[in-house]
Amino acid sequence: MEYLYPAVAALLAYLLGSLSFAVIVSRLMGLKDPRSYGSNNPGATNVLRSGSKVAALATLLLDGLKGWLAVVLVKWLGLRYGLGDGTLALAAFAVFVGHLYPVFFGFKGGKGVATAAGILFGIDWLLGLATVLVWILVAAFSRYSSVAALACAGFAPLFYLLADRGPWYAERSIALAIFVMSALLVMRHSANIAKLVKGTESKLGSKKSASSAKKSTK
């Protein structure tokens, strides 16, 4: 039983992460599959290109919620089933991997920004808030969603380690999970990084992005 509960927690977290809400919400609202237009990424930013802000917001919140839920469930049930920080880190990583490689959608998932944010809020709300503020500030100044996401990937593990023995006690397993998730997030943005280098990356709210979105949904 020592390894059974952590294994079950990881499996359930992965299955929860595999719920690609960009695709699910789009289907329910009668929109095109987000994997068929724009960046082909099943995430809130690409769903926004469909022209539906409601669908994009729903995708953002639900993708974040599943990351948060996977972590807090381990916290809530930890004492009853003997689940410690190692299991919490495992569940956090599993739900993130589920979003990136969802078993229900051909292992073709999103980039993981919203889900990672939900995970950080689940670990500690201050950690999540600090990281989201980084996204908002960087996005406001750069107007690049990808740059803001990459900045968060760099700051999230740094925030967790620097605040040790302050708002929380940093645990090695959780720190490792955050670091690996940040590395995967950067990897998933490799195409965006290439566009940034070439100067072809679309900015938030740019007319070019809007026109491309309209064409892609026709």
Phi and psi in degrees as GROMACS dihedral restraints (atoms count N, CA, C in turn):
[ dihedral_restraints ]
;  ai    aj    ak    al  type     phi  dphi    fc
    3     4     5     6     1   -61.1    20    10
    4     5     6     7     1   -36.6    20    10
    6     7     8     9     1  -103.8    20    10
    7     8     9    10     1   -12.7    20    10
    9    10    11    12     1   -66.6    20    10
   10    11    12    13     1   -51.8    20    10
   12    13    14    15     1   -62.4    20    10
   13    14    15    16     1   -44.2    20    10
   15    16    17    18     1   -60.8    20    10
   16    17    18    19     1   -38.3    20    10
   18    19    20    21     1   -65.8    20    10
   19    20    21    22     1   -42.1    20    10
   21    22    23    24     1   -65.1    20    10
   22    23    24    25     1   -41.8    20    10
   24    25    26    27     1   -61.0    20    10
   25    26    27    28     1   -42.7    20    10
   27    28    29    30     1   -65.8    20    10
   28    29    30    31     1   -41.9    20    10
   30    31    32    33     1   -64.0    20    10
   31    32    33    34     1   -46.9    20    10
   33    34    35    36     1   -64.2    20    10
   34    35    36    37     1   -38.0    20    10
   36    37    38    39     1   -64.2    20    10
   37    38    39    40     1   -41.1    20    10
   39    40    41    42     1   -63.4    20    10
   40    41    42    43     1   -44.0    20    10
   42    43    44    45     1   -64.5    20    10
   43    44    45    46     1   -37.9    20    10
   45    46    47    48     1   -64.4    20    10
   46    47    48    49     1   -43.3    20    10
   48    49    50    51     1   -64.6    20    10
   49    50    51    52     1   -26.5    20    10
   51    52    53    54     1   -74.3    20    10
   52    53    54    55     1    -5.3    20    10
   54    55    56    57     1   -78.2    20    10
   55    56    57    58     1    99.0    20    10
   57    58    59    60     1   -81.8    20    10
   58    59    60    61     1    95.4    20    10
   60    61    62    63     1   -71.0    20    10
   61    62    63    64     1   -21.0    20    10
   63    64    65    66     1   -61.3    20    10
   64    65    66    67     1   -42.1    20    10
   66    67    68    69     1   -74.9    20    10
   67    68    69    70     1   -44.5    20    10
   69    70    71    72     1   -62.4    20    10
   70    71    72    73     1   -49.0    20    10
   72    73    74    75     1   -63.4    20    10
   73    74    75    76     1   -41.9    20    10
   75    76    77    78     1   -61.5    20    10
   76    77    78    79     1   -41.1    20    10
   78    79    80    81     1   -65.0    20    10
   79    80    81    82     1   -44.5    20    10
   81    82    83    84     1   -64.6    20    10
   82    83    84    85     1   -30.5    20    10
   84    85    86    87     1   -96.9    20    10
   85    86    87    88     1     6.7    20    10
   87    88    89    90     1    71.9    20    10
   88    89    90    91     1    26.8    20    10
   90    91    92    93     1   -98.1    20    10
   91    92    93    94     1   165.3    20    10
   93    94    95    96     1   -68.2    20    10
   94    95    96    97     1   153.5    20    10
   96    97    98    99     1   -62.2    20    10
   97    98    99   100     1   122.6    20    10
   99   100   101   102     1   -62.7    20    10
  100   101   102   103     1   -12.5    20    10
  102   103   104   105     1   -83.2    20    10
  103   104   105   106     1     0.9    20    10
  105   106   107   108     1  -112.5    20    10
  106   107   108   109     1     4.0    20    10
  108   109   110   111     1  -150.8    20    10
  109   110   111   112     1   171.5    20    10
  111   112   113   114     1    59.2    20    10
  112   113   114   115     1  -125.8    20    10
  114   115   116   117     1   -84.1    20    10
  115   116   117   118     1    -3.0    20    10
  117   118   119   120     1    63.7    20    10
  118   119   120   121     1    15.7    20    10
  120   121   122   123     1   -96.0    20    10
  121   122   123   124     1   124.9    20    10
  123   124   125   126     1   -77.9    20    10
  124   125   126   127     1    75.8    20    10
  126   127   128   129     1  -141.9    20    10
  127   128   129   130     1   171.7    20    10
  129   130   131   132     1   -62.1    20    10
  130   131   132   133     1   -39.7    20    10
  132   133   134   135     1   -62.0    20    10
  133   134   135   136     1   -41.9    20    10
  135   136   137   138     1   -73.4    20    10
  136   137   138   139     1   -35.5    20    10
  138   139   140   141     1   -61.1    20    10
  139   140   141   142     1   -33.0    20    10
  141   142   143   144     1   -60.3    20    10
  142   143   144   145     1   -28.7    20    10
  144   145   146   147     1   -67.2    20    10
  145   146   147   148     1   -14.6    20    10
  147   148   149   150     1   -72.5    20    10
  148   149   150   151     1   -14.8    20    10
  150   151   152   153     1    97.1    20    10
  151   152   153   154     1    -4.1    20    10
  153   154   155   156     1  -103.6    20    10
  154   155   156   157     1   104.9    20    10
  156   157   158   159     1   -68.6    20    10
  157   158   159   160     1   -31.7    20    10
  159   160   161   162     1   -64.3    20    10
  160   161   162   163     1   -44.7    20    10
  162   163   164   165     1   -64.6    20    10
  163   164   165   166     1   -40.3    20    10
  165   166   167   168     1   -65.3    20    10
  166   167   168   169     1   -42.7    20    10
  168   169   170   171     1   -66.1    20    10
  169   170   171   172     1   -42.1    20    10
  171   172   173   174     1   -62.0    20    10
  172   173   174   175     1   -41.4    20    10
  174   175   176   177     1   -62.9    20    10
  175   176   177   178     1   -45.9    20    10
  177   178   179   180     1   -58.6    20    10
  178   179   180   181     1   -48.5    20    10
  180   181   182   183     1   -68.2    20    10
  181   182   183   184     1   -42.7    20    10
  183   184   185   186     1   -69.9    20    10
  184   185   186   187     1   -38.8    20    10
  186   187   188   189     1   -65.1    20    10
  187   188   189   190     1   -37.5    20    10
  189   190   191   192     1   -70.3    20    10
  190   191   192   193     1   -39.3    20    10
  192   193   194   195     1   -62.1    20    10
  193   194   195   196     1   -40.4    20    10
  195   196   197   198     1   -66.8    20    10
  196   197   198   199     1   -34.6    20    10
  198   199   200   201     1   -66.9    20    10
  199   200   201   202     1   -43.1    20    10
  201   202   203   204     1   -64.2    20    10
  202   203   204   205     1   -44.0    20    10
  204   205   206   207     1   -63.9    20    10
  205   206   207   208     1   -40.8    20    10
  207   208   209   210     1   -60.6    20    10
  208   209   210   211     1   -35.6    20    10
  210   211   212   213     1   -78.8    20    10
  211   212   213   214     1   -47.0    20    10
  213   214   215   216     1   -70.2    20    10
  214   215   216   217     1   -27.6    20    10
  216   217   218   219     1   -64.0    20    10
  217   218   219   220     1   -38.4    20    10
  219   220   221   222     1   -64.9    20    10
  220   221   222   223     1   -39.5    20    10
  222   223   224   225     1   -63.8    20    10
  223   224   225   226     1   -45.6    20    10
  225   226   227   228     1   -67.6    20    10
  226   227   228   229     1   -37.2    20    10
  228   229   230   231     1   -98.1    20    10
  229   230   231   232     1    -0.4    20    10
  231   232   233   234     1   -56.8    20    10
  232   233   234   235     1   -48.6    20    10
  234   235   236   237     1   -65.9    20    10
  235   236   237   238     1   -38.9    20    10
  237   238   239   240     1   -67.8    20    10
  238   239   240   241     1   -38.7    20    10
  240   241   242   243     1  -112.2    20    10
  241   242   243   244     1    10.3    20    10
  243   244   245   246     1    68.2    20    10
  244   245   246   247     1    34.5    20    10
  246   247   248   249     1   -92.0    20    10
  247   248   249   250     1   120.0    20    10
  249   250   251   252     1  -102.7    20    10
  250   251   252   253     1  -162.6    20    10
  252   253   254   255     1   -64.1    20    10
  253   254   255   256     1   -30.6    20    10
  255   256   257   258     1   -62.7    20    10
  256   257   258   259     1   -41.8    20    10
  258   259   260   261     1   -68.9    20    10
  259   260   261   262     1   -37.6    20    10
  261   262   263   264     1   -60.5    20    10
  262   263   264   265     1   -45.7    20    10
  264   265   266   267     1   -63.1    20    10
  265   266   267   268     1   -39.8    20    10
  267   268   269   270     1   -64.9    20    10
  268   269   270   271     1   -43.4    20    10
  270   271   272   273     1   -66.8    20    10
  271   272   273   274     1   -39.8    20    10
  273   274   275   276     1   -60.7    20    10
  274   275   276   277     1   -45.7    20    10
  276   277   278   279     1   -67.4    20    10
  277   278   279   280     1   -39.5    20    10
  279   280   281   282     1   -65.9    20    10
  280   281   282   283     1   -42.0    20    10
  282   283   284   285     1   -68.4    20    10
  283   284   285   286     1   -32.8    20    10
  285   286   287   288     1   -68.3    20    10
  286   287   288   289     1   -45.6    20    10
  288   289   290   291     1   -63.9    20    10
  289   290   291   292     1   -36.4    20    10
  291   292   293   294     1   -60.4    20    10
  292   293   294   295     1   -38.5    20    10
  294   295   296   297     1   -68.4    20    10
  295   296   297   298     1   -39.9    20    10
  297   298   299   300     1   -70.8    20    10
  298   299   300   301     1   -38.8    20    10
  300   301   302   303     1  -131.4    20    10
  301   302   303   304     1    72.2    20    10
  303   304   305   306     1   -72.3    20    10
  304   305   306   307     1   125.6    20    10
  306   307   308   309     1   -65.3    20    10
  307   308   309   310     1   -27.3    20    10
  309   310   311   312     1   -81.3    20    10
  310   311   312   313     1   -11.4    20    10
  312   313   314   315     1  -131.5    20    10
  313   314   315   316     1    44.0    20    10
  315   316   317   318     1    65.0    20    10
  316   317   318   319     1    23.5    20    10
  318   319   320   321     1    61.0    20    10
  319   320   321   322     1    24.1    20    10
  321   322   323   324     1  -114.2    20    10
  322   323   324   325     1    94.9    20    10
  324   325   326   327     1  -112.5    20    10
  325   326   327   328     1  -166.2    20    10
  327   328   329   330     1   -87.4    20    10
  328   329   330   331     1  -166.6    20    10
  330   331   332   333     1   -90.7    20    10
  331   332   333   334     1   -18.8    20    10
  333   334   335   336     1    95.2    20    10
  334   335   336   337     1     9.7    20    10
  336   337   338   339     1   -64.8    20    10
  337   338   339   340     1   -52.0    20    10
  339   340   341   342     1   -65.4    20    10
  340   341   342   343     1   -41.6    20    10
  342   343   344   345     1   -64.7    20    10
  343   344   345   346     1   -40.3    20    10
  345   346   347   348     1   -62.8    20    10
  346   347   348   349     1   -39.5    20    10
  348   349   350   351     1   -62.6    20    10
  349   350   351   352     1   -43.4    20    10
  351   352   353   354     1   -61.6    20    10
  352   353   354   355     1   -39.9    20    10
  354   355   356   357     1   -61.3    20    10
  355   356   357   358     1   -44.3    20    10
  357   358   359   360     1   -64.8    20    10
  358   359   360   361     1   -39.4    20    10
  360   361   362   363     1   -63.9    20    10
  361   362   363   364     1   -35.0    20    10
  363   364   365   366     1   -68.1    20    10
  364   365   366   367     1   -37.4    20    10
  366   367   368   369     1   -66.1    20    10
  367   368   369   370     1   -49.6    20    10
  369   370   371   372     1  -164.1    20    10
  370   371   372   373     1   131.4    20    10
  372   373   374   375     1   -62.1    20    10
  373   374   375   376     1   -30.0    20    10
  375   376   377   378     1   -68.8    20    10
  376   377   378   379     1   -37.1    20    10
  378   379   380   381     1   -64.9    20    10
  379   380   381   382     1   -44.4    20    10
  381   382   383   384     1   -63.6    20    10
  382   383   384   385     1   -43.9    20    10
  384   385   386   387     1   -63.7    20    10
  385   386   387   388     1   -45.0    20    10
  387   388   389   390     1   -60.3    20    10
  388   389   390   391     1   -41.9    20    10
  390   391   392   393     1   -69.5    20    10
  391   392   393   394     1   -40.9    20    10
  393   394   395   396     1   -64.4    20    10
  394   395   396   397     1   -37.3    20    10
  396   397   398   399     1   -63.1    20    10
  397   398   399   400     1   -36.0    20    10
  399   400   401   402     1   -61.3    20    10
  400   401   402   403     1   -45.3    20    10
  402   403   404   405     1   -59.4    20    10
  403   404   405   406     1   -46.9    20    10
  405   406   407   408     1   -62.1    20    10
  406   407   408   409     1   -45.6    20    10
  408   409   410   411     1   -65.9    20    10
  409   410   411   412     1   -46.3    20    10
  411   412   413   414     1   -67.0    20    10
  412   413   414   415     1   -40.9    20    10
  414   415   416   417     1   -65.0    20    10
  415   416   417   418     1   -38.3    20    10
  417   418   419   420     1   -65.7    20    10
  418   419   420   421     1   -39.5    20    10
  420   421   422   423     1   -83.7    20    10
  421   422   423   424     1   -38.6    20    10
  423   424   425   426     1   -91.6    20    10
  424   425   426   427     1   -28.6    20    10
  426   427   428   429     1    65.0    20    10
  427   428   429   430     1    21.0    20    10
  429   430   431   432     1  -115.4    20    10
  430   431   432   433     1   118.4    20    10
  432   433   434   435     1   -63.5    20    10
  433   434   435   436     1   -38.4    20    10
  435   436   437   438     1   -65.3    20    10
  436   437   438   439     1   -40.6    20    10
  438   439   440   441     1   -64.4    20    10
  439   440   441   442     1   -40.5    20    10
  441   442   443   444     1   -63.5    20    10
  442   443   444   445     1   -40.8    20    10
  444   445   446   447     1   -65.2    20    10
  445   446   447   448     1   -41.5    20    10
  447   448   449   450     1   -66.9    20    10
  448   449   450   451     1   -36.2    20    10
  450   451   452   453     1   -63.7    20    10
  451   452   453   454     1   -41.1    20    10
  453   454   455   456     1   -63.5    20    10
  454   455   456   457     1   -38.8    20    10
  456   457   458   459     1   -61.6    20    10
  457   458   459   460     1   -33.5    20    10
  459   460   461   462     1   -79.7    20    10
  460   461   462   463     1   -37.5    20    10
  462   463   464   465     1   -82.5    20    10
  463   464   465   466     1   -31.1    20    10
  465   466   467   468     1   -55.6    20    10
  466   467   468   469     1   -54.1    20    10
  468   469   470   471     1   -65.7    20    10
  469   470   471   472     1   -31.5    20    10
  471   472   473   474     1   -66.1    20    10
  472   473   474   475     1   -45.0    20    10
  474   475   476   477     1   -58.9    20    10
  475   476   477   478     1   -44.1    20    10
  477   478   479   480     1   -62.8    20    10
  478   479   480   481     1   -41.6    20    10
  480   481   482   483     1   -76.5    20    10
  481   482   483   484     1   -39.7    20    10
  483   484   485   486     1   -69.2    20    10
  484   485   486   487     1   -28.4    20    10
  486   487   488   489     1   -89.5    20    10
  487   488   489   490     1     9.7    20    10
  489   490   491   492     1   -57.2    20    10
  490   491   492   493     1   135.4    20    10
  492   493   494   495     1    65.5    20    10
  493   494   495   496     1    19.0    20    10
  495   496   497   498     1  -111.5    20    10
  496   497   498   499     1  -105.0    20    10
  498   499   500   501     1   -66.3    20    10
  499   500   501   502     1   -25.6    20    10
  501   502   503   504     1  -150.9    20    10
  502   503   504   505     1   168.7    20    10
  504   505   506   507     1  -102.7    20    10
  505   506   507   508     1   117.0    20    10
  507   508   509   510     1   -67.4    20    10
  508   509   510   511     1   127.7    20    10
  510   511   512   513     1  -104.6    20    10
  511   512   513   514     1   139.7    20    10
  513   514   515   516     1   -59.1    20    10
  514   515   516   517     1   -43.3    20    10
  516   517   518   519     1   -65.6    20    10
  517   518   519   520     1   -40.3    20    10
  519   520   521   522     1   -69.5    20    10
  520   521   522   523     1   -41.5    20    10
  522   523   524   525     1   -60.0    20    10
  523   524   525   526     1   -41.5    20    10
  525   526   527   528     1   -64.2    20    10
  526   527   528   529     1   -42.5    20    10
  528   529   530   531     1   -61.7    20    10
  529   530   531   532     1   -44.1    20    10
  531   532   533   534     1   -63.8    20    10
  532   533   534   535     1   -42.1    20    10
  534   535   536   537     1   -62.8    20    10
  535   536   537   538     1   -45.5    20    10
  537   538   539   540     1   -66.9    20    10
  538   539   540   541     1   -40.6    20    10
  540   541   542   543     1   -62.4    20    10
  541   542   543   544     1   -39.3    20    10
  543   544   545   546     1   -63.5    20    10
  544   545   546   547     1   -40.7    20    10
  546   547   548   549     1   -64.3    20    10
  547   548   549   550     1   -41.9    20    10
  549   550   551   552     1   -65.7    20    10
  550   551   552   553     1   -37.1    20    10
  552   553   554   555     1   -63.5    20    10
  553   554   555   556     1   -42.1    20    10
  555   556   557   558     1   -62.8    20    10
  556   557   558   559     1   -43.2    20    10
  558   559   560   561     1   -60.2    20    10
  559   560   561   562     1   -40.4    20    10
  561   562   563   564     1   -69.5    20    10
  562   563   564   565     1   -16.4    20    10
  564   565   566   567     1  -100.0    20    10
  565   566   567   568     1    18.0    20    10
  567   568   569   570     1   -59.4    20    10
  568   569   570   571     1   -39.7    20    10
  570   571   572   573     1   -65.6    20    10
  571   572   573   574     1   -38.8    20    10
  573   574   575   576     1   -65.9    20    10
  574   575   576   577     1   -39.4    20    10
  576   577   578   579     1   -61.8    20    10
  577   578   579   580     1   -41.9    20    10
  579   580   581   582     1   -62.2    20    10
  580   581   582   583     1   -40.4    20    10
  582   583   584   585     1   -68.1    20    10
  583   584   585   586     1   -36.8    20    10
  585   586   587   588     1   -62.6    20    10
  586   587   588   589     1   -41.0    20    10
  588   589   590   591     1   -64.2    20    10
  589   590   591   592     1   -39.8    20    10
  591   592   593   594     1   -80.2    20    10
  592   593   594   595     1   -14.7    20    10
  594   595   596   597     1    80.6    20    10
  595   596   597   598     1    22.2    20    10
  597   598   599   600     1  -109.8    20    10
  598   599   600   601     1     3.9    20    10
  600   601   602   603     1   -69.8    20    10
  601   602   603   604     1   133.6    20    10
  603   604   605   606     1   -74.4    20    10
  604   605   606   607     1   139.6    20    10
  606   607   608   609     1   -90.6    20    10
  607   608   609   610     1   157.7    20    10
  609   610   611   612     1   -63.3    20    10
  610   611   612   613     1   128.2    20    10
  612   613   614   615     1    74.6    20    10
  613   614   615   616     1    10.0    20    10
  615   616   617   618     1   -71.5    20    10
  616   617   618   619     1   149.6    20    10
  618   619   620   621     1   -64.6    20    10
  619   620   621   622     1   -33.0    20    10
  621   622   623   624     1   -62.7    20    10
  622   623   624   625     1   -42.2    20    10
  624   625   626   627     1   -65.2    20    10
  625   626   627   628     1   -40.6    20    10
  627   628   629   630     1   -65.2    20    10
  628   629   630   631     1   -43.3    20    10
  630   631   632   633     1   -67.2    20    10
  631   632   633   634     1   -38.0    20    10
  633   634   635   636     1   -63.9    20    10
  634   635   636   637     1   -36.8    20    10
  636   637   638   639     1   -65.3    20    10
  637   638   639   640     1   -41.7    20    10
  639   640   641   642     1   -64.6    20    10
  640   641   642   643     1   -40.5    20    10
  642   643   644   645     1   -64.8    20    10
  643   644   645   646     1   -39.3    20    10
  645   646   647   648     1   -71.4    20    10
  646   647   648   649     1   -20.2    20    10
  648   649   650   651     1   -98.2    20    10
  649   650   651   652     1     0.5    20    10
